[in-house]
Amino acid sequence: MKRTVLAFVLGRFLAFFTRGQRVKRALLVGIDRYENFGNLSGCVNDVTALTPLLKRNEDDSPNFSVQTLRTDEGEITRGSLLSALRLLLSPGADIALFYFAGHGTPADGDVALTVSDGTSFTPGVRMTEVIELVQKSEVQELVLLLDCCFSGGAGAVPAVSAKLSFLRPGLSILAASRGDQVSGETLVGRGLFSTHLEGALEGGAADVLGNITMAGLYAYLSESFGAWQQRPTFKANIDRLQEIRKCAPSVPLPVLRRLMEWFPTPESHYSLDPSFEPDAEPANAENEAVFSMLQKCRAAKLVEPVGEEHMYFAAMNSKGCRLTALGRHYRQMSLQDLL
């Protein structure tokens, strides 16, 4: 009886403690050492760099629970990779993320994630096998980040056509290159794709609210490569964007919610005068506080001065500011109680 009561109390406590928290798993794989293929130099370094960024948000709150496979800690075989993938995709998580850095080998219209003991006949785990595991998984949201050659072919249906793909709902694939391209390493022992991915996760791909999503990652990475370089590819079948990491918002939510107050209509102008500028006399603490918030909005491209290039001159010359198209978007979000 005591044991039953204790179990009930513990269950209620855990339910309360975890309410609203999403269970997020991530498996990061880095393979530098190969028995039958040329060795690489940046894959383990990539896993080392990305692990803390995925484990913690910018404010140090928990993000993904990360497990790693790295060849500096032991050989990674086909069996060990498949076992780790099955564990990643097992029930109990809300979102699962798989990152692979290593060789990618073309395989009859498919691409294989090449393992340490892979051969030309059996290079490793084919992406069709990964997709089959994903297809059977009960995890609702899945993210594949692939930093290997020919990774853009992931998700293809080789038996039908390498140009056709099938993605189950909730799946996103971000690959380092097209299906016909190799993926490069830098001179300092890092994957080129993963180096840019690191910058994106550090905040380069964050939106105004500080959210880093798959769409934001792709936009950042796509701009990071030129027309003659490898081209990242993005495939998804989603009805909402997965949040990969949270950074500090460029404009705090309380400030965004005040856009409706400052701009009663989308076309409104907010009048300024010298009392808003901290250097002006006499001081006006209330107006200066509002001006500081408007400056944050200006930096985030939500507002712009009217008739002047800088907000300072708009205030000193008693002009004003107005919402940009992006500012009107966030004002509308606030109006609909979406912030």
Beta strands, then each sheet from edge to edge (+ up, - down):
strand 1: 24-30
strand 2: 65-70
strand 3: 95-101
strand 4: 104-107
strand 5: 110-114
strand 6: 124-126
strand 7: 141-147
strand 8: 156-157
strand 9: 161-165
strand 10: 171-175
strand 11: 211-213
strand 12: 233-237
strand 13: 243-246
strand 14: 269-271
strand 15: 303-306
strand 16: 320-323
sheet 1: 2+ 1+ 3+ 7+ 10+ 12-
sheet 2: 4+ 5- 6+
sheet 3: 8+ 9-
sheet 4: 11+ 13-
sheet 5: 14+ 16- 15+
end
